[in-house]
Amino acid sequence: MAIHVHRLETIFQPDPKRVIARFFFPGPESRVKNIIKKVIEIDEEQARQTLNQTLRNFSDRHRNISKIYHKHFNHVRHFVDQLGFNPNELPEFKRMLIGAYFTHEYSIESAAFFNPSMVEDPDQSNLLEGQKRVIVSFRATGEGHISSIVFRGGIVNSDGSIEFNTSSRLVDEAEVIQNTIYLKSEFILKLNEMDVDKKIVIDSVMDKLNDTFDFNQLMQALREAKETIKLTPTNQTVLNSLSWLAHTNHEITFSFDTAIGDRVIFPISASESNGIEDARFVKFTHDDGRTVFYATYTAYNGYTILPTLIETEDFYHFKFMPMYGEKAQNKGMALFPKKINGKYAMISRIDGINNYIMFSDDINIWQEATLLQEPKYAWECVQIGNSGSPIETDKGWLLITHGVGTMRQYALGALLLDLKDPSKIIGRLEQPLLVPNEKEREGYVPNVVYSCGSILNGNKVIIPYAMSDTSSACMWVELNELFSKMIPDDKQEDFTKRTAHILLVEDDLINQKVVAEILKKLNYKVTIANNGVSALMEIAKTKFDVVLSDINMPKFDGLELLEYMNEQKIEIPLLFMTSINDEAIELQGLKFGAVEYLKKPVNADLLRLKLERLLKKP
């Protein structure tokens, strides 16, 4: 039986009237200089009239448009120097007019307003019993589908209803503070993790820097590199990625007279990033009782992705930091609201299909991941993922999930994880919690409901959710009813109780030792055979779950072993390891019935994933 879901009437629709004033660079530099020269040489009276008319047209659309014009003039003032003019000798009205020519409006949410995340407001004063003040973040997109983070404030009542504050048309970007000191070794490591590996371009920048450097020194090295290397499209993309990574380490500050609904976190430069995707905010309590708000999001610049962590205590001042590590390279990372057994914990989806759990001593570094949940039911067969950070309850960690089924229809689900060991699943919903109804299924991406973070208020789970990647709404569900509909999920427990037996067939002693050690660390029982003949002798006396075999071996190679097993109807899945890069041999093995191929040297995580999937097949 389905859970009684209470949809609220409030709908958040895209509003094309909410605009910000962005720096506009029409490029190339010759065109920029030509515009500046024309403004400098224009008749002063005409310049004053043009500026006054522009101020009349735009001053009521922005809080301080003249300040913006001054800021954008400073972005191009070095071109004034290059033209032979002294910027300081230009009258103020001409400096502002130049700034106006290099400014344009961007409608931050004209295309979509979706993928919300809800957290408690830092200010919980002056509320009635049962009320909770909340902040909801949204992914807003405009022209070119560039994404930014915007906010709305409101109060959740004890009956599950929400009163949202109205937002004005005036939207403010924050002041950006670049004060980061970088370690060259960590900077290069992160570039490698991002698959930015054009060494000659990277070296042309890094060789100009010391082991530690600041933001301004890096920007100078980038400018010098552009003068010494050939600026092919690929090289330019790599240079942009270096700049983008540098910009990721920064802080922003909003003025205290800016309401929460008027703050927007926009990518520092549209040319450096295609946007900020799906921020998952969570209120985090440290061991000493101090609370802070974190959010994870994935930025994309058209070339590579960059998982990023946001930190704020008050939603006025935000600190941005990239996340490092082999497992911090994909979308959908959701942080637990406190440490578990002394470690930070994170839900992720590193393979794009399953839910994983990760633990780390450092909130910025994520190196290891363990499979937590695979698709099980018809409504989630394509893939699953999290829909925000886990919520602590007295029965366990409640994790709202999403699943993708037929016709790429998204639905929300739920898991319950053990409080002390959240790598253990206590229960899960057999039926989806929420599927798109007729009013929610039409939009930019049809048939989608999706959330990036929910909260608990009393006995109600409050879930904001996106409708078909266009607009957003809210719902709530009774916590006890949700628990009552969960069924025990013992599939993972059954799998871990059983120790699978692997026959490792490898003639190279070094590879034999390395792979055997990997298998033992994964808690598999391992028997070793040096060649195909020895393997058949082992198979004759022992029952194995998987044969993991090299191909090129003396005395009966891997292909001969597989062919003989087929002839004798020995039905054990065989997974080949090989350093041979030959499609014909690979095709032959697959025709004989090999279930998988692994390239040497064997990657431990890849081997683990392939064995887990293979052994879990019914």
Secondary structure, 3 states (H helix, E strand, C coil): CCCCCEECCCCECCCCCCEEEEECCCCCHHHHHHHHHHHHHCCHHHHHHHHHHHHHHHHHHCCCHHHHHHHHHHHHHHHHHHCCCCHHHCCHHHHHHHHHHCEEEEECCCCEEEEEEEEECCCCCCCCCCCEEEEEEEEEECHHHCEEEEEEEEEECCCCCEEECCCCCECEECEEECCCEEEHHHHHHHHHHCCCCCHHHHHHHHCCCCCEEEHHHHHHHHHHHHHHCCCCHHHHHHHHHHHHHHHHCEEEECCCCCCHHHEEECCCCCCCCCEEEEEEEEEEECCCCCEEEEEEEEEECCCCEEEEEEEECCCCEEEEEECECCCCCCCCCEECCCCECCEEEEEECCCCCCEEEEEECCCCECCCCEEEECCCCHHHCCEEEECCCCEEECCEEEEEEEEECHHHCEEEEEEEECCCCCCCEEEEECCCCECCCCCCCCCCCCCCEECCCCEEECCEEEEEEEECCCEEEEEEEEHHHHHHCEEECCHHHHHHHCCCEEEEECCCHHHHHHHHHHHHHCCCEEEEECCHHHHHHHHHHCCCCEEEEECCCCCCCHHHHHHHHHHCCCCCCEEEEECCCCHHHHHHHHHHCCCEEEECCCCHHHHHHHHHHHHHCC
